[in-house]
Amino acid sequence: MKTKNDFMRKAIELSIENIHNGGGPFGAVIVKDGEIIATGVNRVTASCDPTAHAEVSAIRAAASKLGSFNLSGCEIYTSCEPCPMCLGAIYWAHLDKIYYGNNKTDAKNIGFDDSFIYDELELKPENRKLPSKILLHNEAIKAFEEWRDKEDKIEY
């Protein structure tokens, strides 16, 4: 039977292999019932996709394999503490637990610093470096009202 350390070692192995395959130093595995059901590696530069982080890639693969957007009952093992985007994806996917190897300080020390995103989230939208402003709220709210009133919607 595989252990938590075995799953983490697989995530670390994927992160190292990915460096040699033109990707970033990040790997992730998703485990359900003691078995790896999906893996992911960082392919941001290789695929020209800023969302192609290891965790997001693993979540997409696991959701596809299970035929569900809800990954309750699964755990994720990732070679590094998830960035804000990946952490959000992990919460949205309803994964039960996160295990990680390197932490965000380790990532910052090699040039992957996400602290500015956390700092931006604390600011009011109008004070952020990336300006944001509400536009056509009265029109946009109609979609939310329709969703709220839809009787056969699938909650997520």
C-alpha positions in Angstrom: 0.0 0.0 0.0 1.3 3.4 -1.0 1.9 6.1 1.7 1.5 9.8 1.8 5.3 10.0 1.4 5.1 7.9 -1.8 2.5 10.3 -3.3 4.6 13.3 -2.4 7.6 11.7 -3.9 5.7 11.2 -7.1 4.8 14.9 -7.2 8.4 15.8 -6.6 9.6 13.4 -9.3 7.1 15.0 -11.7 8.4 18.4 -10.8 12.0 17.4 -11.6 11.1 15.6 -14.8 9.2 18.6 -16.0 12.2 20.8 -15.7 13.9 18.5 -18.3 10.8 18.6 -20.5 10.7 22.4 -20.9 8.3 23.2 -18.0 8.5 24.7 -14.5 9.6 23.0 -11.4 6.1 22.0 -10.2 4.3 18.7 -10.1 1.0 17.5 -8.5 -0.9 14.3 -8.0 -4.5 13.7 -7.0 -5.2 10.6 -4.9 -8.6 8.9 -4.3 -8.9 5.8 -2.2 -5.1 5.3 -1.9 -4.5 5.5 -5.7 -3.2 8.2 -8.0 -6.1 9.1 -10.3 -4.5 12.1 -12.0 -1.2 14.0 -12.3 -0.2 17.5 -13.5 2.9 19.5 -14.2 3.5 23.1 -14.8 3.3 23.9 -18.6 2.8 27.7 -18.5 5.7 28.6 -20.8 5.5 25.3 -22.9 1.8 25.8 -23.7 1.7 29.6 -23.5 -1.1 29.2 -20.9 -0.7 31.2 -17.7 -3.3 28.9 -16.0 -1.3 25.7 -16.8 0.0 25.2 -13.2 0.5 21.7 -12.0 -2.4 21.7 -9.5 -4.9 23.1 -12.1 -3.7 20.6 -14.7 -4.1 17.7 -12.2 -7.6 19.0 -11.1 -8.7 19.1 -14.8 -7.4 15.6 -15.4 -9.1 14.2 -12.2 -12.4 15.9 -12.9 -12.4 14.5 -16.5 -11.5 11.0 -15.3 -14.2 11.0 -12.5 -16.8 12.8 -14.7 -17.4 15.3 -11.9 -16.4 18.9 -10.9 -16.6 17.8 -7.3 -13.5 16.1 -6.2 -14.6 15.4 -2.6 -12.9 12.3 -1.3 -9.7 13.2 -3.1 -6.4 14.7 -1.8 -3.8 16.6 -3.7 -0.1 16.3 -3.2 1.9 19.1 -4.8 5.6 19.8 -4.9 5.0 23.4 -3.7 2.5 25.3 -1.6 -0.2 26.3 -4.0 -0.3 29.9 -5.4 -3.5 31.9 -5.0 -5.0 30.7 -8.3 -4.3 27.1 -7.5 -5.5 27.4 -4.0 -8.8 28.8 -5.3 -9.1 26.0 -7.8 -8.5 23.4 -5.0 -11.2 25.0 -2.9 -13.6 25.1 -5.9 -12.9 21.4 -6.6 -13.7 20.5 -3.0 -10.5 18.5 -2.5 -10.3 17.1 1.1 -6.7 17.9 1.9 -3.5 19.5 0.5 0.0 18.2 1.1 2.9 20.2 -0.2 6.7 20.0 -0.3 8.2 23.4 -0.8 6.6 26.4 0.7 5.8 29.9 -0.8 9.1 31.3 0.6 11.1 28.6 -1.2 9.2 29.5 -4.4 9.8 33.2 -3.8 13.5 32.5 -3.4 13.8 31.1 -6.9 11.7 33.8 -8.6 8.1 32.6 -8.1 6.7 35.3 -5.8 3.0 35.4 -5.3 2.9 37.7 -2.4 1.9 40.6 -4.6 -1.4 38.9 -5.4 -2.2 38.3 -1.7 -1.4 42.0 -1.1 -3.6 43.1 -4.0 -6.6 41.1 -2.6 -6.4 43.1 0.6 -7.0 46.4 -1.4 -10.2 47.9 -2.6 -10.6 47.2 -6.3 -10.0 50.9 -7.2 -6.7 50.9 -5.4 -5.2 47.8 -7.0 -2.3 48.0 -9.5 -4.6 46.4 -12.1 -7.5 48.9 -12.2 -11.0 47.5 -12.0 -14.3 49.2 -12.1 -17.9 48.0 -12.1 -19.5 48.5 -15.5 -23.2 47.8 -16.6 -24.1 46.3 -13.2 -27.8 46.7 -13.8 -27.5 44.6 -17.0 -25.1 42.0 -15.7 -27.2 41.3 -12.6 -29.9 39.8 -14.8 -27.9 36.7 -15.3 -27.5 36.3 -11.6 -31.3 36.8 -11.1 -32.0 34.1 -13.7 -29.6 31.7 -12.0 -31.1 32.4 -8.6 -34.6 31.6 -9.9 -33.6 28.6 -12.1 -35.2 25.6 -10.5 -33.2 22.8 -12.3 -29.7 24.3 -11.8 -26.8 22.1 -10.7 -25.3 23.8 -7.6 -21.6 24.0 -7.3 
